[in-house]
Amino acid sequence: MAKVGMKDIAAEAGVSIATVSHAFRNPDRVSDGTRRKVLAAARRVGYTPNRLGASLRTARSGNIVVIIPDVADSHNARLIVGIERIAHEKGYSVLLGNTRGSAAREREFAAMARSRQADGIILMSHRLPFDAAGADELPPLVNGCEFTGHEGIPCVAIDDRAAGADATRHLLALGHREIAVITGDMASTSSRKRLEGFRAAVAEAGLAVGDDRIVFADYTTESGAEATRELLLHRDRPTAIFCFSDEIAIGCMHALRGQGFAVPRDMSVIGIDDIEFARYANPPLTTVAQPTEEIGARCARILFDIMDGERPGQWVHILPHELVVRESTAPPPEP
C-alpha cells in the first residue's frame, strides 16, 4: 500500500498542501474549522502523523494527562469523553492517570509533565500534586470538579453547595423532615460543599440534623449500599436519603430493596450527577444533573489556551446544575 501523505489529505479536504502543513504544525495559522476539516480528512485517508518528528520540531509531546480518581466511575467517564473530544480536535492524545485516590499516584502522573511526556495536566483532585510556591512554577494545569485552593490555577465545576441545597429543598418540599445523608469522600471539596448545602437548607426549614443522620462513605456503589445498611440499624429511620452521587444512590436503592423497603413508597432517594444509568435505575433516579461532558470539554479548552501562552481571563468557571425529578422521590409515607 502506498504511503499516505499531505498531498492526499489536501486533495481529500479540498485545501492546499500548505494549509494541511499548518494544520498539523502551526495550528494557530488556520481556523478551528479548517483544522477540524483537515483532521477529519486525515482520518478518512488513513494518515498517521509522525509524532516523534513533530515533537522534535515543536518541543511538544502531543499528549496531555488527565489525573482522575477512578476511570470506571460513570461520572468520570463522561468527563473523559468531553476532554478527549477537544484533545482530538487539537491533534492531541489523552493519557489517563487512574489514581484510585492515591496522593502518591497523583504525583507520579503529574511528573509526566515535568519530564516532557505530557504538555499539560487536567487534575480531578482536591490535592495539588506538586511542591510549588507559586503558579509560575507549575506546568499548564487546570482543576476540574474539585478545588485545590491554590491561586493561579483555573477551576471548572458546578456550585456544589447550591446543588446540595437544591437536592435537600426538593425533599423538604415533598414533606420530608427526617432526611439522612450519605456523603462522598470528605477530603474532597465537592463533598464538603454538598454537606454545607444540605445543612443550610435544613436550617432554613427550622430543622436540626443529628449526627446519626450523616453517614460518611466514598463515591462508590458499594459504599452506598454499606452506608444504607448502617442507617437502617437505627431505631428512628429516615424517610428520605440524600446521596452525594448517583453511584452511591444506586447502591443505596439496592440495599433498601434487599431489606424489604420500596422506593419511594417507604423511603425516597436522591443523587447527584445524572449519570446515564440514573434514568434506567429501578425506579428511575431523581438527581441533580451536572453538565459533566461540558466540564471536561471546558477544562480541555482552557488547558490548550494556557499551553498556547494565553493567560486565563477567568480563573473560576461555575457551570449550571439542574434538578431532574424522576420516580425515586415522593412524599413521605403516612405515619
C-alpha positions, 0 to 999 in steps of 0.5 A: 500500500502506498504511503499516505501523505499531505498531498492526499489529505489536501486533495481529500479536504479540498485545501492546499498542501500548505494549509494541511502543513499548518494544520498539523504544525502551526495550528494557530495559522488556520481556523478551528474549522479548517483544522477540524476539516483537515483532521477529519480528512486525515482520518478518512485517508488513513494518515498517521502523523509522525509524532516523534518528528513533530515533537522534535520540531515543536518541543511538544509531546502531543499528549496531555494527562488527565489525573482522575480518581477512578476511570470506571466511575460513570461520572468520570467517564463522561468527563473523559469523553468531553476532554478527549473530544477537544484533545482530538480536535487539537491533534492531541492524545489523552493519557489517563492517570487512574489514581484510585485516590492515591496522593502518591499516584497523583504525583507520579502522573503529574511528573509526566509533565515535568519530564516532557511526556505530557504538555499539560495536566487536567487534575480531578483532585482536591490535592495539588500534586506538586511542591510549588510556591507559586503558579509560575512554577507549575506546568499548564494545569487546570482543576476540574470538579474539585478545588485545590485552593491554590491561586493561579490555577483555573477551576471548572465545576458546578456550585456544589453547595447550591446543588446540595441545597437544591437536592435537600429543598426538593425533599423538604418540599415533598414533606420530608423532615427526617432526611439522612445523608450519605456523603462522598469522600470528605477530603474532597471539596465537592463533598464538603460543599454538598454537606454545607448545602444540605445543612443550610437548607435544613436550617432554613426549614427550622430543622436540626440534623443529628449526627446519626443522620450523616453517614460518611462513605466514598463515591462508590456503589458499594459504599452506598449500599454499606452506608444504607445498611448502617442507617437502617440499624437505627431505631428512628429511620429516615424517610428520605436519603440524600446521596452525594452521587448517583453511584452511591444512590444506586447502591443505596436503592439496592440495599433498601430493596434487599431489606424489604423497603420500596422506593419511594413508597417507604423511603425516597432517594436522591443523587447527584450527577445524572449519570446515564444509568440514573434514568434506567435505575429501578425506579428511575433516579431523581438527581441533580444533573451536572453538565459533566461532558461540558466540564471536561470539554471546558477544562480541555479548552482552557488547558490548550489556551494556557499551553498556547501562552494565553493567560486565563481571563477567568480563573473560576468557571461555575457551570449550571446544575439542574434538578431532574425529578424522576420516580425515586422521590415522593412524599413521605409515607403516612405515619 
